[in-house]
Amino acid sequence: MTLQCGIVGLPNVGKSTVFNALTLAGVPAENYPFCTVEPNVGTLAVPDPRLDKLTAMLKPERVVPSVLEFVDIAGLVRNAHQGEGLGNQFLGHIRTVDAIAEVVRCFEDAKVPHPEGAVDPVRDAETVAFELIQKDLETVERRLEKSRHMLRVGDKAISREVETLELMKAHLLELKPLRLRQFAAEDQPLLKEMAPLTGKPLFYIANLGEESVAAQDHAFLEKLKPHAQAEGMLVVAFWGKLEAEIRELAAEEQEAFRQEMGLKESGIPGIVRTGYQALDLITFYTKVGPELRAWTIPRATPAPRAAGKIHSDMEKGFIKAEVISFKELTRIGSESEARHRGLLRQEGKDYLIQDGDVVHFRFNV
């Protein structure tokens, strides 16, 4: 299953522009609230220098990169948890994604009015956080009322759920997101079912203006960074409008234009790296017949479950995994030489796939 990252933020922060830069989806990106109503979905082939090196070395007929799916969700406004703007619709769409990339406005533009009257990235981040917390609080209180009733009428099995919900409520009342609280393994089914908004990994995309490319100091970004650090959040700088314009050019023209505008490199890999870090994801590779492929999985995934990412039958019939690291394989220079030297490790069911592993799974059909 492809991982989904929801792009959220207040109106007029550049969400759809960032979405277009990432996915080339070409959705409308106008400077008025609720330009986006229904969520737009687009994909991004993950930039992967290791995959490029493996391709050059192994020369496969077909190369399949990992893919991230981005969802451009309607802008949130103050009191969205009470239904303001497209509040309930907006918050419902967030519930279905795996992670949240919050676009925070870090640019001035008189032609793009800010709904609060002035640009303040910390205030904006706090507004979004408050709305997500209030919606989670509403959801938890509704579930808690039902669970307490079941406990009163004799369902003793529900006592653990009541206890967990009470802890969740207390945490949210302190205006703290649930991602900052540790939960026991036995609580995970409840959390998975409820899918709390503030339980999802979240990182900030600081959307900078074109005029700031050459600047040494980005005042709004520097204001956002300590706030993000205090909240345990990651933040990545991105020139959304400029990156979207560059992505519309022919491939051979993009680098020249980027250099002309003063951008050292594309900001897209930075967003991907930050997203992977926030979700604690890794990449492994398979070379089967003519196809070389990159796969994205959570860190500490056991080998059989990683095999199941490819096909459920491979997980069920898992025998072993033949593994070599990307670093070792590129040092040796070829699969055949690595096999000849006996450098392919034989790993069993308890092996946890490592970032950069090149794996061949053995399984019974």
N, C-alpha and C positions, 0 to 999 in steps of 0.2 A: 504493500500500500504506500502511495506517495505521501510524504509529509506535507501538511498544509500549514502555512504561516499567514495569519490574518494581519492585514495592514490597517491600522486604526489611527484615530487622532481627531482633533477638533476640526470643524469646517475651515477651509481655506489655509490649510497647513502644507498642502502639496502632496496629499496621499496618492491621488490618481496619477500625478506626474511621476512620483517615485515608482508606482506600480508599472507605468508604461516603460520607464527606464529599465526596470528589471525584466519585464516579460514581453516587451514589444507588442502589447495587446492593442494599443491605439484607442483606449477608451477616452471619453470626453474628460477634459481637465480644465474646468472653467472656474472663475473666481467668484462663485456665489455658493451659499450653503446648500447642501444636499444635491449637488451636481450628480453625485453617485447615490442612487436609491437602492437598486438591487445589487448584491455583491457581484463584482466581476472576478473571473478566475483566469489566471494565466500561469504558465510554467516557465522555469528557468533551468537550462542545462547547467549544472554546477561547474564553474571553472575549476579545473583540476590539473595542475602542472605534473603531478605524478602520473596521471592517466596519459598525458601527452608523452611523457618519457617512455612509459610502457608501450605505447602505440609505436613509437619510433623504433623501439628495440624488438618487439615481438611481431610487428607488421601483420596485425590481424586484418581479415577482410571487412569486419564490421566492429565498430566501437560504439558502446552505449554508455553515456555518462550518467551519473546520478541526476535526479530531477527533483527540484523543489517546486511546490505549487503555492502560489501567492493568491490571496483573496482580498480584493479591494472592498472594504466594508464602509457603509455610509457613515458620514461624519457624526460624531457624538457632540451633544451640547450639554450645558449645565442642566441638571435635573432630568437627565435621560432616564435614570432609574424610576422616575415617576411618570415616564411616558412622554416627556418633552421631546420636540423634534421627531425623530424616528427612533426614539429611545428603545422601546421594547424590541423592535425589529432589529435594530443595531446590535443590542446585547445578545439577542438570540443567535445571530450569525456568528458572534465571537465564540459561543459555547461549542461550536462544532470544529474549531481549528485546534491544531496541536500546540501552536505557539503564537505569540503576539509581537509584531513589530510596530511599535508606536512611533509615528512620524511626529516630531516636535518642531514647530516653526522656529527657525533661527535666522530669519532674514526680514529685512524691512522692504516694503513695496507699497507705495501709496495707491497703486492700482488694484491691490488685493487687500481689502479691508479685513482687519482681524475682528472676529465677533466680539471680543472683549474690549476693543478699542485701542489696544497697544500690544506690542509683542513682549511676552514674558514667558520664556520656556519653562521655568520652574512652576509658575502658576498653572500653565497649561497641563504639565505632567501631573500636578496635584489634582487638577480637576478631573482628569481621566481616571486617576487612581481612586478618587472618592466615589465616582459613579460606579465603577466596577465593584468596589467594596460594598456599597449600599445595595446593589443588585444581589450580590452574594448573601448579604445579611437577610434580605427579603426571602430568598430561596431557602436558606438554612432555617429561619424561623417558621416558615410554612411546614417544612419537613419535620422539625422538632415538635411542633404542635401535634401532628399526626402520630409521631412515634411515642410521645408521652401518653397519648390516649390509648395506644395499643398496649403500653406497659401497664397502665391502670386497669385494663380489662383482663390482665393475666398473661400477656405474652412476655414471659421472662427473657426469651431469647433476644428481645429488642433492647435490653438494658445497655449493652455495649454501644449500640447505635445512638441511644439517647445521650450517653456520656460523651461520645465523640462530637455529636452535634452541639452540645453545650460548650465544649472546648472551642469549637469553631466559632460559635456565636460570640463568646467572650473575646476571642482574638480579633474578630471583625469589629466589635464595638470599640476596640482600642485603635481603630482605623489602620490595622495592619493587614496586608495581603496574606492569604493562606499559603502562598509559596514559601513564606518565611518560617512556617511552622512544620516541625517534623511530626509525622504520623506513623503509627505502628503498621506492620504488614497486614494485620487483620482488618485495618481500617481502609485499605486500598480499594476493595470492591465498592464500598460506599462512595468514596471519592471519585472513582471511575464512573459510577452511575450518575452522580450529581454534576460532575464536570464543572466545578466552581471556576468562575472567570479569573479570580485572583490566584488560583492554584496553577495556572498555566505559566510556563516560562515567558518572560517579557524582556525585550531590550528596546532601547531608543535609537531611532534614526534621526540625527540632527540634520534637518534639511536647510542647507546654507544657500545664500543668494549668489548669483553669478559674479556680482561685483566684489565678493570677498575672496575670490580664488587667489589673488596675489597678496592678500593681506597676511601679515604675520600674526595678528591677534584677532581671534573671532570671539567678540565679547559675549554673544548669546551662548555659543558653545561652551565657553569657559564658565559661564554661569550654570549651565546644565550639568557639567561634569561632576562637581562636588555633590550635587543633589543625587545624581545617579549612584555615585559611590556610597553615599550614606544609606541608600535604599538597597544596596547590593545589586544594582542593575548595570548592565553593559551599555555603552553608548558608542555609536559609530557615526562619523561625519560623512555627509553625502551631499553633492551638489545636484539635486534632483532635476531641475529644469535643464541644466547644461548636459547632464548625463543622458537625459531623454533625447535631446537634440543630436548628440553624438551617435546614439544607437540607431538613429534614422538614416545615418550616412552609410555608404558602401563600406565594407569591411576594410578595404585598403586605404580609405580616407580617414577612418576613425582615429588612428594613432596620431596622424599629422595634425588633425584639428585639436585633439586633446593637448598636444604639446604647444600648439599655437595659443590655446586658452590658458596655459599655465598649469594644467593638471598633470602630475607626474605619471599617474596610472589610473585605470578605471577604479571607481569606488565600489563596483559590484562585488568583486571578490571579498572586500572588507565586510560587506553586509552578510555574505554567505558564511564567512569565518565566524562572525559574531553570532549569527543564528545557530551555527553548529555548536559553538561554545555554550550558548544559553541553553540549548537542548541537550548538551553533553552527548553529541553524536560523533561517530567515527565512520571512516570509509574503508571497505576492503574490496578486493578485486578478484575476478575469476576469468580464466581463459579456457573456454570450452570450445573445441573445434575452431571454427573461423571467427568466433566472437570473443572480444575482450570487453568486460563490463565492470563498472563501478557500482557498488552497493552501499547505501547509507543505513546504519543501524545504531541503536543506543550503545554507549560504552558498556562494557562488561556483559555483552550478549554471549551466551554459550554457543559453541559451534553448531549443535543440532538446530538451535533456533535460527541462527544465521543461515543455515542451509534451507530452512523453511521459508526464508525470505525469497529464495529462488523458486522453490516449489514445495508444497506441503508433503509430497511423497518423499522428498529428500530428508525431511526432518523425521518422518516416521521410520524410514529405513536406514537412518544414519549408521554408518560403521566407523568411519574415521575421517579426519581431515588432513590432507597433505599441505603443509604450510611453509612458506618462506616470506621473509619481510621484503618490502619494496626496496629498502636500502641494500639488503644482501643480494637480491636478484639483480639489481642494476649494477652492483659491484662485480658480480660474476659475469653478467653479459648475456646469458641465455638460459631458458628453462632446461634444455638438454644438458648443458654443462653443470647446472646446479644439481640435476638428478644424478649425473655421472659421478659427481663428487660426494653424493650422499647428503646433500645439504637441505633436502626437503624433510622437515620434521613431521613425524607421525603423531597427531594429537587426537585425543578421545573426546568423550561426551562432556567432560568437565572443563575442557579448554575454553577460555574466554578469548574471543577474537580481538586482536589488537589493531589499532589504527595503522593502515598501510599493509596489512597482511595480504599476500597473494595466495589464494586458497583453491585447492581442488578437493571436492567432497566425494568420498566413496560411500555408496549406499546400496541397499537392496531394493529392488523394484517391488 
